Amino acid sequence: MSVKIRLKRFGTKKRPYYRIVVMDSRAPRDGRTLEEVGLYHPIEAEDKQVVLKEDRIKEWIGKGAQPTATVKKLLNRREIFIDRSVS
């Protein structure tokens, strides 16, 4: 089973917020998750935008979970997943 760390969309039209979740890569975007590891509010103030469970994320990455491009950017901001190819 291939595991991804990706976003799961919630909220209303034009007011989205996302949960950062660990899911099977074949599952639909809003399908069943293995674990919720954070929140992302793109509309909130900069300091309240991202909430992460860093220890759980590091554990899943250690087990082989691959973050999506958007999640990589969020993790790079917090220096959790250092990937030089994503700015």
Biopython code that builds the backbone (N, CA, C, O; Angstrom):
import numpy as np
from Bio.PDB.StructureBuilder import StructureBuilder

atoms = [
    (1, "MET", "N", (0.845, -1.180, 0.000)),
    (1, "MET", "CA", (0.000, 0.000, 0.000)),
    (1, "MET", "C", (0.889, 1.241, 0.000)),
    (1, "MET", "O", (1.757, 1.388, 0.861)),
    (2, "SER", "N", (0.675, 2.118, -0.951)),
    (2, "SER", "CA", (1.403, 3.375, -1.044)),
    (2, "SER", "C", (0.663, 4.440, -0.225)),
    (2, "SER", "O", (-0.540, 4.641, -0.387)),
    (3, "VAL", "N", (1.400, 5.110, 0.648)),
    (3, "VAL", "CA", (0.786, 6.071, 1.568)),
    (3, "VAL", "C", (1.260, 7.479, 1.227)),
    (3, "VAL", "O", (2.445, 7.703, 0.977)),
    (4, "LYS", "N", (0.321, 8.427, 1.220)),
    (4, "LYS", "CA", (0.610, 9.828, 0.934)),
    (4, "LYS", "C", (0.180, 10.695, 2.104)),
    (4, "LYS", "O", (-0.775, 10.379, 2.814)),
    (5, "ILE", "N", (0.902, 11.795, 2.293)),
    (5, "ILE", "CA", (0.472, 12.846, 3.215)),
    (5, "ILE", "C", (-0.070, 13.947, 2.324)),
    (5, "ILE", "O", (0.671, 14.545, 1.544)),
    (6, "ARG", "N", (-1.373, 14.215, 2.441)),
    (6, "ARG", "CA", (-2.000, 15.160, 1.524)),
    (6, "ARG", "C", (-3.118, 15.940, 2.215)),
    (6, "ARG", "O", (-3.400, 15.740, 3.397)),
    (7, "LEU", "N", (-3.750, 16.836, 1.443)),
    (7, "LEU", "CA", (-4.803, 17.695, 1.973)),
    (7, "LEU", "C", (-6.172, 17.079, 1.737)),
    (7, "LEU", "O", (-6.426, 16.452, 0.710)),
    (8, "LYS", "N", (-7.049, 17.276, 2.721)),
    (8, "LYS", "CA", (-8.446, 16.855, 2.616)),
    (8, "LYS", "C", (-9.285, 18.115, 2.816)),
    (8, "LYS", "O", (-9.192, 18.758, 3.861)),
    (9, "ARG", "N", (-10.101, 18.474, 1.828)),
    (9, "ARG", "CA", (-10.800, 19.761, 1.817)),
    (9, "ARG", "C", (-12.058, 19.756, 2.670)),
    (9, "ARG", "O", (-12.836, 18.803, 2.661)),
    (10, "PHE", "N", (-12.238, 20.858, 3.414)),
    (10, "PHE", "CA", (-13.442, 21.129, 4.186)),
    (10, "PHE", "C", (-13.809, 22.586, 3.979)),
    (10, "PHE", "O", (-13.112, 23.301, 3.259)),
    (11, "GLY", "N", (-14.878, 23.032, 4.589)),
    (11, "GLY", "CA", (-15.285, 24.430, 4.478)),
    (11, "GLY", "C", (-16.374, 24.618, 3.447)),
    (11, "GLY", "O", (-16.951, 23.655, 2.941)),
    (12, "THR", "N", (-16.645, 25.871, 3.143)),
    (12, "THR", "CA", (-17.699, 26.201, 2.200)),
    (12, "THR", "C", (-17.101, 26.747, 0.910)),
    (12, "THR", "O", (-15.885, 26.877, 0.773)),
    (13, "LYS", "N", (-17.969, 27.057, -0.013)),
    (13, "LYS", "CA", (-17.541, 27.619, -1.279)),
    (13, "LYS", "C", (-16.791, 28.928, -1.033)),
    (13, "LYS", "O", (-17.299, 29.817, -0.350)),
    (14, "LYS", "N", (-15.607, 29.045, -1.578)),
    (14, "LYS", "CA", (-14.731, 30.216, -1.460)),
    (14, "LYS", "C", (-14.209, 30.468, -0.040)),
    (14, "LYS", "O", (-13.602, 31.512, 0.200)),
    (15, "ARG", "N", (-14.421, 29.556, 0.898)),
    (15, "ARG", "CA", (-13.882, 29.668, 2.263)),
    (15, "ARG", "C", (-13.318, 28.307, 2.691)),
    (15, "ARG", "O", (-13.769, 27.736, 3.684)),
    (16, "PRO", "N", (-12.336, 27.787, 1.950)),
    (16, "PRO", "CA", (-11.864, 26.431, 2.254)),
    (16, "PRO", "C", (-10.926, 26.402, 3.450)),
    (16, "PRO", "O", (-10.266, 27.391, 3.771)),
    (17, "TYR", "N", (-10.884, 25.260, 4.093)),
    (17, "TYR", "CA", (-9.797, 24.924, 4.994)),
    (17, "TYR", "C", (-9.511, 23.451, 4.793)),
    (17, "TYR", "O", (-10.365, 22.703, 4.316)),
    (18, "TYR", "N", (-8.335, 23.045, 5.148)),
    (18, "TYR", "CA", (-7.890, 21.690, 4.842)),
    (18, "TYR", "C", (-7.358, 21.000, 6.088)),
    (18, "TYR", "O", (-6.825, 21.647, 6.990)),
    (19, "ARG", "N", (-7.506, 19.695, 6.130)),
    (19, "ARG", "CA", (-6.831, 18.870, 7.117)),
    (19, "ARG", "C", (-5.675, 18.198, 6.403)),
    (19, "ARG", "O", (-5.825, 17.724, 5.277)),
    (20, "ILE", "N", (-4.539, 18.156, 7.043)),
    (20, "ILE", "CA", (-3.392, 17.436, 6.502)),
    (20, "ILE", "C", (-3.506, 16.018, 7.039)),
    (20, "ILE", "O", (-3.469, 15.797, 8.249)),
    (21, "VAL", "N", (-3.643, 15.061, 6.131)),
    (21, "VAL", "CA", (-3.950, 13.693, 6.531)),
    (21, "VAL", "C", (-3.002, 12.699, 5.868)),
    (21, "VAL", "O", (-2.363, 12.995, 4.858)),
    (22, "VAL", "N", (-2.933, 11.520, 6.464)),
    (22, "VAL", "CA", (-2.195, 10.397, 5.900)),
    (22, "VAL", "C", (-3.241, 9.451, 5.313)),
    (22, "VAL", "O", (-4.147, 9.001, 6.014)),
    (23, "MET", "N", (-3.104, 9.153, 4.009)),
    (23, "MET", "CA", (-4.096, 8.337, 3.301)),
    (23, "MET", "C", (-3.418, 7.379, 2.337)),
    (23, "MET", "O", (-2.270, 7.576, 1.936)),
    (24, "ASP", "N", (-4.154, 6.343, 1.978)),
    (24, "ASP", "CA", (-3.746, 5.476, 0.883)),
    (24, "ASP", "C", (-3.786, 6.322, -0.389)),
    (24, "ASP", "O", (-4.738, 7.073, -0.602)),
    (25, "SER", "N", (-2.778, 6.207, -1.222)),
    (25, "SER", "CA", (-2.694, 7.058, -2.416)),
    (25, "SER", "C", (-3.816, 6.801, -3.411)),
    (25, "SER", "O", (-4.103, 7.659, -4.246)),
    (26, "ARG", "N", (-4.456, 5.638, -3.341)),
    (26, "ARG", "CA", (-5.537, 5.314, -4.275)),
    (26, "ARG", "C", (-6.900, 5.807, -3.795)),
    (26, "ARG", "O", (-7.871, 5.755, -4.550)),
    (27, "ALA", "N", (-6.989, 6.281, -2.559)),
    (27, "ALA", "CA", (-8.264, 6.739, -1.997)),
    (27, "ALA", "C", (-8.650, 8.096, -2.582)),
    (27, "ALA", "O", (-7.770, 8.876, -2.947)),
    (28, "PRO", "N", (-9.947, 8.395, -2.678)),
    (28, "PRO", "CA", (-10.366, 9.712, -3.163)),
    (28, "PRO", "C", (-9.983, 10.814, -2.182)),
    (28, "PRO", "O", (-9.718, 10.547, -1.010)),
    (29, "ARG", "N", (-9.955, 12.048, -2.666)),
    (29, "ARG", "CA", (-9.500, 13.187, -1.858)),
    (29, "ARG", "C", (-10.193, 13.271, -0.508)),
    (29, "ARG", "O", (-9.536, 13.498, 0.508)),
    (30, "ASP", "N", (-11.499, 13.092, -0.478)),
    (30, "ASP", "CA", (-12.251, 13.200, 0.768)),
    (30, "ASP", "C", (-12.625, 11.833, 1.329)),
    (30, "ASP", "O", (-13.609, 11.704, 2.056)),
    (31, "GLY", "N", (-11.849, 10.824, 0.994)),
    (31, "GLY", "CA", (-12.117, 9.469, 1.456)),
    (31, "GLY", "C", (-11.608, 9.211, 2.870)),
    (31, "GLY", "O", (-11.279, 10.138, 3.610)),
    (32, "ARG", "N", (-11.552, 7.942, 3.220)),
    (32, "ARG", "CA", (-11.154, 7.518, 4.556)),
    (32, "ARG", "C", (-9.665, 7.763, 4.787)),
    (32, "ARG", "O", (-8.847, 7.488, 3.909)),
    (33, "THR", "N", (-9.310, 8.278, 5.963)),
    (33, "THR", "CA", (-7.924, 8.586, 6.286)),
    (33, "THR", "C", (-7.358, 7.580, 7.279)),
    (33, "THR", "O", (-8.095, 6.912, 8.004)),
    (34, "LEU", "N", (-6.043, 7.490, 7.296)),
    (34, "LEU", "CA", (-5.367, 6.676, 8.300)),
    (34, "LEU", "C", (-5.145, 7.486, 9.580)),
    (34, "LEU", "O", (-5.327, 6.983, 10.689)),
    (35, "GLU", "N", (-4.745, 8.759, 9.401)),
    (35, "GLU", "CA", (-4.509, 9.630, 10.550)),
    (35, "GLU", "C", (-4.527, 11.087, 10.112)),
    (35, "GLU", "O", (-4.096, 11.419, 9.007)),
    (36, "GLU", "N", (-5.027, 11.951, 10.986)),
    (36, "GLU", "CA", (-4.996, 13.392, 10.759)),
    (36, "GLU", "C", (-3.762, 13.947, 11.469)),
    (36, "GLU", "O", (-3.594, 13.751, 12.673)),
    (37, "VAL", "N", (-2.899, 14.642, 10.722)),
    (37, "VAL", "CA", (-1.644, 15.122, 11.297)),
    (37, "VAL", "C", (-1.494, 16.643, 11.285)),
    (37, "VAL", "O", (-0.437, 17.158, 11.646)),
    (38, "GLY", "N", (-2.536, 17.369, 10.874)),
    (38, "GLY", "CA", (-2.440, 18.820, 10.894)),
    (38, "GLY", "C", (-3.631, 19.502, 10.255)),
    (38, "GLY", "O", (-4.543, 18.858, 9.738)),
    (39, "LEU", "N", (-3.595, 20.847, 10.305)),
    (39, "LEU", "CA", (-4.630, 21.691, 9.712)),
    (39, "LEU", "C", (-3.973, 22.788, 8.888)),
    (39, "LEU", "O", (-2.872, 23.236, 9.209)),
    (40, "TYR", "N", (-4.646, 23.222, 7.825)),
    (40, "TYR", "CA", (-4.167, 24.314, 6.992)),
    (40, "TYR", "C", (-5.339, 25.219, 6.647)),
    (40, "TYR", "O", (-6.297, 24.795, 6.002)),
    (41, "HIS", "N", (-5.251, 26.482, 7.090)),
    (41, "HIS", "CA", (-6.273, 27.493, 6.802)),
    (41, "HIS", "C", (-5.638, 28.552, 5.916)),
    (41, "HIS", "O", (-4.980, 29.453, 6.438)),
    (42, "PRO", "N", (-5.805, 28.487, 4.599)),
    (42, "PRO", "CA", (-5.141, 29.438, 3.709)),
    (42, "PRO", "C", (-5.634, 30.875, 3.856)),
    (42, "PRO", "O", (-4.939, 31.799, 3.432)),
    (43, "ILE", "N", (-6.801, 31.090, 4.440)),
    (43, "ILE", "CA", (-7.362, 32.434, 4.546)),
    (43, "ILE", "C", (-6.994, 33.110, 5.874)),
    (43, "ILE", "O", (-7.068, 34.335, 5.971)),
    (44, "GLU", "N", (-6.606, 32.356, 6.877)),
    (44, "GLU", "CA", (-6.279, 32.894, 8.198)),
    (44, "GLU", "C", (-5.026, 33.761, 8.163)),
    (44, "GLU", "O", (-4.317, 33.826, 7.158)),
    (45, "ALA", "N", (-4.769, 34.436, 9.308)),
    (45, "ALA", "CA", (-3.542, 35.207, 9.459)),
    (45, "ALA", "C", (-2.344, 34.268, 9.361)),
    (45, "ALA", "O", (-2.467, 33.072, 9.627)),
    (46, "GLU", "N", (-1.199, 34.800, 8.984)),
    (46, "GLU", "CA", (-0.004, 33.987, 8.716)),
    (46, "GLU", "C", (0.387, 33.086, 9.886)),
    (46, "GLU", "O", (0.780, 31.940, 9.665)),
    (47, "ASP", "N", (0.291, 33.572, 11.113)),
    (47, "ASP", "CA", (0.716, 32.773, 12.266)),
    (47, "ASP", "C", (-0.270, 31.657, 12.614)),
    (47, "ASP", "O", (0.110, 30.704, 13.294)),
    (48, "LYS", "N", (-1.515, 31.748, 12.171)),
    (48, "LYS", "CA", (-2.530, 30.735, 12.473)),
    (48, "LYS", "C", (-2.817, 29.816, 11.285)),
    (48, "LYS", "O", (-3.705, 28.966, 11.364)),
    (49, "GLN", "N", (-2.087, 29.975, 10.204)),
    (49, "GLN", "CA", (-2.398, 29.245, 8.976)),
    (49, "GLN", "C", (-2.176, 27.748, 9.076)),
    (49, "GLN", "O", (-3.009, 26.975, 8.602)),
    (50, "VAL", "N", (-1.079, 27.318, 9.678)),
    (50, "VAL", "CA", (-0.711, 25.904, 9.673)),
    (50, "VAL", "C", (-0.517, 25.401, 11.096)),
    (50, "VAL", "O", (0.208, 26.012, 11.882)),
    (51, "VAL", "N", (-1.164, 24.289, 11.426)),
    (51, "VAL", "CA", (-0.986, 23.605, 12.706)),
    (51, "VAL", "C", (-0.573, 22.174, 12.370)),
    (51, "VAL", "O", (-1.281, 21.472, 11.648)),
    (52, "LEU", "N", (0.578, 21.745, 12.897)),
    (52, "LEU", "CA", (1.113, 20.431, 12.556)),
    (52, "LEU", "C", (1.428, 19.601, 13.791)),
    (52, "LEU", "O", (1.822, 20.136, 14.828)),
    (53, "LYS", "N", (1.251, 18.294, 13.672)),
    (53, "LYS", "CA", (1.734, 17.341, 14.672)),
    (53, "LYS", "C", (3.073, 16.829, 14.143)),
    (53, "LYS", "O", (3.135, 15.802, 13.467)),
    (54, "GLU", "N", (4.136, 17.558, 14.459)),
    (54, "GLU", "CA", (5.438, 17.305, 13.850)),
    (54, "GLU", "C", (5.965, 15.904, 14.129)),
    (54, "GLU", "O", (6.531, 15.271, 13.238)),
    (55, "ASP", "N", (5.789, 15.416, 15.342)),
    (55, "ASP", "CA", (6.310, 14.088, 15.677)),
    (55, "ASP", "C", (5.624, 12.993, 14.857)),
    (55, "ASP", "O", (6.278, 12.052, 14.407)),
    (56, "ARG", "N", (4.312, 13.113, 14.662)),
    (56, "ARG", "CA", (3.576, 12.118, 13.879)),
    (56, "ARG", "C", (3.956, 12.192, 12.397)),
    (56, "ARG", "O", (4.058, 11.161, 11.732)),
    (57, "ILE", "N", (4.165, 13.406, 11.879)),
    (57, "ILE", "CA", (4.553, 13.569, 10.479)),
    (57, "ILE", "C", (5.918, 12.938, 10.246)),
    (57, "ILE", "O", (6.111, 12.213, 9.270)),
    (58, "LYS", "N", (6.867, 13.210, 11.141)),
    (58, "LYS", "CA", (8.206, 12.625, 11.003)),
    (58, "LYS", "C", (8.149, 11.105, 11.078)),
    (58, "LYS", "O", (8.880, 10.421, 10.361)),
    (59, "GLU", "N", (7.290, 10.575, 11.935)),
    (59, "GLU", "CA", (7.150, 9.128, 12.045)),
    (59, "GLU", "C", (6.614, 8.528, 10.740)),
    (59, "GLU", "O", (7.123, 7.508, 10.273)),
    (60, "TRP", "N", (5.588, 9.157, 10.151)),
    (60, "TRP", "CA", (5.022, 8.650, 8.892)),
    (60, "TRP", "C", (6.025, 8.764, 7.753)),
    (60, "TRP", "O", (6.111, 7.858, 6.924)),
    (61, "ILE", "N", (6.788, 9.859, 7.691)),
    (61, "ILE", "CA", (7.804, 9.997, 6.650)),
    (61, "ILE", "C", (8.874, 8.921, 6.828)),
    (61, "ILE", "O", (9.377, 8.370, 5.849)),
    (62, "GLY", "N", (9.216, 8.626, 8.079)),
    (62, "GLY", "CA", (10.166, 7.557, 8.363)),
    (62, "GLY", "C", (9.669, 6.197, 7.914)),
    (62, "GLY", "O", (10.468, 5.326, 7.567)),
    (63, "LYS", "N", (8.351, 6.004, 7.918)),
    (63, "LYS", "CA", (7.757, 4.744, 7.467)),
    (63, "LYS", "C", (7.603, 4.680, 5.947)),
    (63, "LYS", "O", (7.234, 3.640, 5.402)),
    (64, "GLY", "N", (7.888, 5.802, 5.259)),
    (64, "GLY", "CA", (7.842, 5.793, 3.805)),
    (64, "GLY", "C", (6.719, 6.589, 3.178)),
    (64, "GLY", "O", (6.555, 6.545, 1.958)),
    (65, "ALA", "N", (5.941, 7.313, 3.960)),
    (65, "ALA", "CA", (4.863, 8.131, 3.398)),
    (65, "ALA", "C", (5.455, 9.292, 2.603)),
    (65, "ALA", "O", (6.428, 9.911, 3.034)),
    (66, "GLN", "N", (4.871, 9.585, 1.450)),
    (66, "GLN", "CA", (5.344, 10.650, 0.584)),
    (66, "GLN", "C", (4.379, 11.833, 0.622)),
    (66, "GLN", "O", (3.199, 11.663, 0.316)),
    (67, "PRO", "N", (4.850, 13.029, 0.990)),
    (67, "PRO", "CA", (3.974, 14.201, 0.959)),
    (67, "PRO", "C", (3.752, 14.690, -0.471)),
    (67, "PRO", "O", (4.628, 14.559, -1.326)),
    (68, "THR", "N", (2.569, 15.255, -0.719)),
    (68, "THR", "CA", (2.284, 15.847, -2.025)),
    (68, "THR", "C", (3.039, 17.163, -2.140)),
    (68, "THR", "O", (3.628, 17.622, -1.162)),
    (69, "ALA", "N", (3.032, 17.778, -3.322)),
    (69, "ALA", "CA", (3.786, 19.016, -3.556)),
    (69, "ALA", "C", (3.348, 20.137, -2.626)),
    (69, "ALA", "O", (4.193, 20.847, -2.080)),
    (70, "THR", "N", (2.047, 20.310, -2.435)),
    (70, "THR", "CA", (1.544, 21.372, -1.570)),
    (70, "THR", "C", (1.933, 21.121, -0.117)),
    (70, "THR", "O", (2.328, 22.051, 0.587)),
    (71, "VAL", "N", (1.827, 19.896, 0.329)),
    (71, "VAL", "CA", (2.195, 19.565, 1.703)),
    (71, "VAL", "C", (3.703, 19.730, 1.897)),
    (71, "VAL", "O", (4.136, 20.150, 2.970)),
    (72, "LYS", "N", (4.511, 19.409, 0.882)),
    (72, "LYS", "CA", (5.961, 19.624, 0.971)),
    (72, "LYS", "C", (6.275, 21.089, 1.239)),
    (72, "LYS", "O", (7.134, 21.407, 2.061)),
    (73, "LYS", "N", (5.569, 21.986, 0.534)),
    (73, "LYS", "CA", (5.787, 23.419, 0.736)),
    (73, "LYS", "C", (5.466, 23.824, 2.170)),
    (73, "LYS", "O", (6.203, 24.596, 2.782)),
    (74, "LEU", "N", (4.363, 23.299, 2.703)),
    (74, "LEU", "CA", (3.983, 23.625, 4.080)),
    (74, "LEU", "C", (5.007, 23.074, 5.074)),
    (74, "LEU", "O", (5.339, 23.741, 6.053)),
    (75, "LEU", "N", (5.500, 21.881, 4.831)),
    (75, "LEU", "CA", (6.488, 21.279, 5.724)),
    (75, "LEU", "C", (7.837, 21.968, 5.608)),
    (75, "LEU", "O", (8.560, 22.073, 6.599)),
    (76, "ASN", "N", (8.194, 22.444, 4.410)),
    (76, "ASN", "CA", (9.447, 23.173, 4.233)),
    (76, "ASN", "C", (9.443, 24.484, 5.008)),
    (76, "ASN", "O", (10.485, 24.913, 5.504)),
    (77, "ARG", "N", (8.286, 25.122, 5.116)),
    (77, "ARG", "CA", (8.187, 26.357, 5.906)),
    (77, "ARG", "C", (8.572, 26.116, 7.357)),
    (77, "ARG", "O", (9.192, 26.967, 7.993)),
    (78, "ARG", "N", (8.201, 24.953, 7.875)),
    (78, "ARG", "CA", (8.509, 24.584, 9.262)),
    (78, "ARG", "C", (9.799, 23.770, 9.390)),
    (78, "ARG", "O", (10.176, 23.350, 10.484)),
    (79, "GLU", "N", (10.468, 23.556, 8.255)),
    (79, "GLU", "CA", (11.724, 22.808, 8.195)),
    (79, "GLU", "C", (11.580, 21.385, 8.727)),
    (79, "GLU", "O", (12.482, 20.870, 9.388)),
    (80, "ILE", "N", (10.442, 20.752, 8.436)),
    (80, "ILE", "CA", (10.221, 19.372, 8.830)),
    (80, "ILE", "C", (10.692, 18.446, 7.724)),
    (80, "ILE", "O", (11.394, 17.470, 7.990)),
    (81, "PHE", "N", (10.321, 18.735, 6.509)),
    (81, "PHE", "CA", (10.694, 17.924, 5.344)),
    (81, "PHE", "C", (11.478, 18.835, 4.421)),
    (81, "PHE", "O", (10.891, 19.615, 3.672)),
    (82, "ILE", "N", (12.794, 18.744, 4.465)),
    (82, "ILE", "CA", (13.625, 19.627, 3.660)),
    (82, "ILE", "C", (13.769, 19.020, 2.270)),
    (82, "ILE", "O", (14.395, 17.976, 2.090)),
    (83, "ASP", "N", (13.179, 19.695, 1.300)),
    (83, "ASP", "CA", (13.247, 19.264, -0.092)),
    (83, "ASP", "C", (13.687, 20.472, -0.898)),
    (83, "ASP", "O", (12.951, 21.453, -0.997)),
    (84, "ARG", "N", (14.857, 20.414, -1.463)),
    (84, "ARG", "CA", (15.432, 21.551, -2.175)),
    (84, "ARG", "C", (14.743, 21.826, -3.510)),
    (84, "ARG", "O", (14.858, 22.933, -4.036)),
    (85, "SER", "N", (14.030, 20.850, -4.071)),
    (85, "SER", "CA", (13.413, 21.043, -5.380)),
    (85, "SER", "C", (12.114, 21.859, -5.298)),
    (85, "SER", "O", (11.637, 22.344, -6.323)),
    (86, "VAL", "N", (11.532, 22.019, -4.097)),
    (86, "VAL", "CA", (10.308, 22.789, -3.908)),
    (86, "VAL", "C", (10.675, 24.102, -3.262)),
    (86, "VAL", "O", (11.369, 24.118, -2.245)),
    (87, "SER", "N", (10.218, 25.219, -3.839)),
    (87, "SER", "CA", (10.561, 26.518, -3.270)),
    (87, "SER", "C", (9.523, 27.045, -2.324)),
    (87, "SER", "O", (9.687, 28.133, -1.772)),
]
sb = StructureBuilder()
sb.init_structure("model")
sb.init_model(0)
sb.init_chain("A")
sb.init_seg("    ")
for serial, (resi, resn, name, xyz) in enumerate(atoms, 1):
    if name == "N":
        sb.init_residue(resn, " ", resi, " ")
    sb.init_atom(name, np.array(xyz, "f"), 0.0, 1.0, " ", f" {name:<3s}", serial, name[0])
structure = sb.get_structure()
